[in-house]
Every structure is written in structure tokens, then in C-alpha cells.
């Protein structure tokens, strides 16, 4: 595989497009077939080989444009003979990629090899740079030397360590300083003072375009390393962070995590279904089926184990006391609804009502706030909610139903109607109570958790996505 | 195929033209994937909203390559006995019956059980042999002498297990039958898998395929499609119609009208001898485009506005 392609693959992986080895081999064949000249065609072709979902196609397109449109444009090209500038511009882009690996050890060698036509210029620059003559390099429009100096400087300030958008300015500045910014500035000031207005403006202009180039370099490095890393980083953090601390802006990422989690859980569950086709031979049915074949047993029939997917009723507290968590509990319910067909969801603060239909009708961005609007805002009354729940759905409870309560068990002093919970427990397969509060403060103040807990199959703290996942996994496993 | 051996750019142009002639209007993106799949011997996983011509693409490709189309419609519960192969039980039964009758003759001179068994083992075991193999679509495509186009339609409707069966075919164009061994493709078929994305396909499957996403066409492409499919329709009306549908697609609808619906609508308007879009006409025929009562109710009020824009654009 040639180098630009390998680097492009690297970049795609950072951008969260999972390019496997076989896919990159395909890409190499594709490049061989099509070549680098026809960019539009190459983009079409590579996108089909390397990006395998609709979302990936979008990020692929962005990465491709960024990667292949990038050339070192110093805007000083007029000074070079045209054929030379053409020759180097494509090579230069390669050099930049190498640099982003921050392996400044091997850079000079690569540089000279890659540069070819401009080799002698590079050699000179090598001896005199990095410091001391940025002014000369700018004056002479020595593109090669500038590029090299820039690469060296980038290596020296460890550009590949850039992670955040906000570091861009800092790194740009550092690279420029490493290359000898101060000296150029002094020169400009000196010329101004010396009355050489034209000369100082000229130099300032050149410096400005060098600044642009360095900024491009930094941006590109940022695109290569940070976006992928930081996303992964954010996701890892989000999984463990307390639900109430997750901010609005992370809602989107959360949704993705939750969706993936819910999908994985149901995938695990759906595999169980196949097991039912193994086990004991059902002799009676097998005989009956094979009567047509003269009693020779061609078709077998197995005793089936029925694996029911759980019927889940989820009840979510959306009152003020758990408001910060409610969004995410609802979000999880929503995702569960998407993957498990038999979830019925309810929300309450004062009165209790079903939100399943709401979830079916709207996307999560709309459905979650709507559910909170509709049922939230009042002070919690567990007693009332229990009564409503009993009235609404009690008849449908059977020994296959799992009831999940999501709430803090703080009933504002009113009777939480434990007796109803007891009835629910008796009728359903399982009652799970998930409380965002830590166990140590259960029972403090108006918390009724200590009275509630005995009537639940499981009552546990659930304040992060990881915990939530564990609970749901257990739920599916034991069903 | 000769087109494939040409330079990439010209080969792709030729494919576009070939599709054109077959009545399938496409852009270079789609043609590129046909070219690549031929060159890299890879199946194409086609995704996109319903009605944008995913299945049509396979049909057109079969016409272009002059290869028969073998179609496998996926559904929940589809298993290897319906997709790959099945034993011809009845014939196997008859075979054992015949064997029973002939057994006496065959083992005539054998003395004792041991000798009979040795003798029996000498006969070829044809109980599980290719003669008793009933080829289902996937097997048919592999066994075919000439090139075929294999369309595995709506793969997302099938189970995870079935996806796993497919992997061997998709990557190596072969099937392993436990009783016989591996059956390799005589000629590699051109494989299309279509998906409406009702569930995410596994990474293993995706890795083996080229991924082609067909979105709703832009106005220009859609006009060309209508022109080919409903050539009798007046140009002015065609432009209005396409513009109207394009506007409809910008709305929040339960189901956006796809190309197939636009074609149906164009045919309807042709039947009704319409010359211009007018509010009454559109309201009466809106059910050709929108398939939910709710969508129709919501859009009824917007109709005059859309028509005005459409007529302005068509001029």
C-alpha cells in the first residue's frame, strides 16, 4: 500500500470510521485501478470500499476532502519556476503527514528522498536552519526550507500531542516561535524604524502567509488525532459519570451510547431463541411427521424450550427531586422500547400515565421533554402513582412480567401504599427498583426506600449508565 | 465483460449509458460501484430509503450483463434449507427402497456378515450426493454455468444466523455442505444485497461488501427518471410534478414519497389527462404519494403553496 493511502486510512480510523485491514487492502486495489488523478471518481470509489454506514459516508466525505485537498500553499509560489512548484506541491502533502507522526528522527531522510527536484535547496536549508534565518527563507521564498523548518518546529513542540480545539492558537504560536518568529518581528520593526516601509510590509505579508500555513498544519493534526480520541474519551467518561451530572450538550452522545447498549443487550437475548431447536427429540411428533416416509425418520422434531422475551413494564418518576436523572432514565426507556418490542412505559410525579404511545410517535428529542411536560413538575406522590398503576395495568400483570421502577422513593410524607407494591410483587415475575440515590441515604428524610426495598426482587442504586447496563443485562439473562 | 476491461472512467461512463438503455437512470456513483464490484469481486450492499430503486438496480444490472437474475427474498425465519440447499428426501427414500430390493442381488455371492459389509462399503455412497441436492437460490447462483446476478433482497429482514450463513458465500463464493464438502462457484455471480436499514448489519457482513447508499434523487435526476419511465408525460407537467415531490420531501412526513411513488403519480396524471397541477387534482391524487392518512391531512393545507412554487419553477 502506498504511503498517502496508509495515512488516509489512519485518519479515517481516528475519525471513528472502522476501516479493517481487508478494507484497506481493497482500498489499495481500488487506488491501483483508478489512480489519484480523478479525485471525484476516487472519492466515489473509496467511499464505497471503506465507509460502510450512512453516517460513516458523511465523515468519510469530510475526511477525504480535508486530506486530499490539502497542499502546502505558501502563496509564494510565483517565485518558483512553475514546473518545480507543481512537482513539489504533491510531495509536500506527504511530508506533512509524516510530520504528524511526530517521528522527527526519520524526517530529514524522508524529506530529501521525497523532495527530489528541490533537493539542493533542502540541503542548504538543513545546514542553516532551524533558527537564525527565517527572514532569509521568507525573503527567498525557499519553500522547501520553510517546510522543513516547520516540520522540525512541529516535532520540537510535540504537535502530535494536541487534543483540544482550544490548543490550536498555542501550538501555532509555539511552532512559529520555534521557527524564529521573534527574529522576524525584530526585523520588521527594524525596517519600519529604518524607514523601509515597503520592505517591512512585504516581510509582514510573507510572515502572515506562513502563519496561515502553520495554522493549517495544526488544524490538520488536530483533525487527525483529536476528534477520534476525544470522542472515545468523552464516551468513556460519560458511561461512568453520574447521570445527574451529564449536561444537555452531551445528550446526543449519550443517546448513541444508550442505543448501542440497548442493542447489544437485545442482541445477546435474541441469540437465546435458537437454542430452542436443540435438546430432546420429541418422538411422538417425529413419528407423526414421518408417516409419509414409510416411517423412516427423515424429519426430526425436537422438544422445544420456549424462551420468552420478558414483558417489561417500566415506571419512571419524573418529579422535581429526580428531574436531572429523569431525562436519562426516560431516554433509556425509549431506547429499550426501540429494541424490545414488549416494553410499556409509564411516567408519573403526581398522577401516573402511559408514555409508550408517545415514544412510538416521536423521536427521543421530542418524546422525552413531552413526557416530562405531561407528567412531571408536580410533587411526588408514590401512593397515588401506585393506585393509578394498579387501576391501569394490574390486570395485565402475570408471572412473566417484570416491573421496573425508576425513582428515588421520596414520597413527600404521603403513604407510598406499600400494600399495592406487595400485590404487584406477588403477581409479577419480578419487581426491580432502581434508585439514583446511594444506599447510605436511603431512609433519610422522606425517603421510603427502606420500606419499599423488601417488596422488590432487586432494589439497587443506579446512578450511571454502566450500572444501568448491568441491571438490564441481568434482567434479560434470567428471563 | 468487455466494458469492465476499459479504463475506469470510460468503463463507468459505459455502464451509465448501458443502464440508461436498460431504462435505469443512475449517476456515476452507482455505476462506480458496479465497476468496482466486478473488478474486486465483491458483493454490493445497497442501502437507502424504500422505493429509490435498490431492487431495480439488480434487475437493470442483470439486463446490462445479459445474465439471469436469481432472487432471494429474505424474511424472518428464513433458513439454509430455503436459501442454500435441501436434500430431496423423497428421492432419497426411493433410493433406499431400490437399494433394499437390489441388495439381495448385489450381495449374492458374499458369505457371512463381514463379507457383506465389506462388499457394501465398496459401492459408492450416493445417499448424500449432489444428485439428491435440491439447489435453492444461493446454490443455483453458484452452480450456474454462465454469470448470474444474485439479488438477496431485504437482508435486514432475515435473522442474525442467516447473515452468518451468507458470509462464506459473500467472501469466497462457495458453500460448505457437511455431507459432501465445499461447492465452489463456477462463475462468480454479481451479488446485490439490499437493506432498508431496519436493523444494523453485522460488521463481518459489511466488511465483505461494497457499501452503496442510494439517497432520494435530486430534481434533475428525478426528471430524467420520469422522462424514461413515463415518456408520454408532457415536459411542463413533468417539471411541475418533480418540483412538487421535491418540496414534499423537505417536509416532516411519516413516509417520504420515493421515486416509485413519483412514477406512479406521473402515470396517474397521465391517465387523468392532466395538463397542469391544480389544487383539486393534487388533493384527489395525493394518496398516490403519501401513504399515511396523517401525512395527507397535514399536507392538504400546503398543497396550493407547493403548486405555486412548482409552476414557477417549471417555467
Interface residues (C-beta under 8 A of the other chain):
Chain A: X18 X20 X22 X23 X26 X29 X30 X33 X34 X35 X38 X40 X41 X44 X45 X47 X48 X49 X51 X52 X53 X54 X57 X263 X267 X270 X271 X274 X293 X294 X296 X298 X299
Chain B: X8 X9 X12 X28 X29 X32 X33 X36 X39 X40 X42 X44 X45 X47 X89 X90 X92 X93 X96 X97 X160 X161 X197 X200 X203 X206 X207 X208 X209 X210 X211 X212 X213
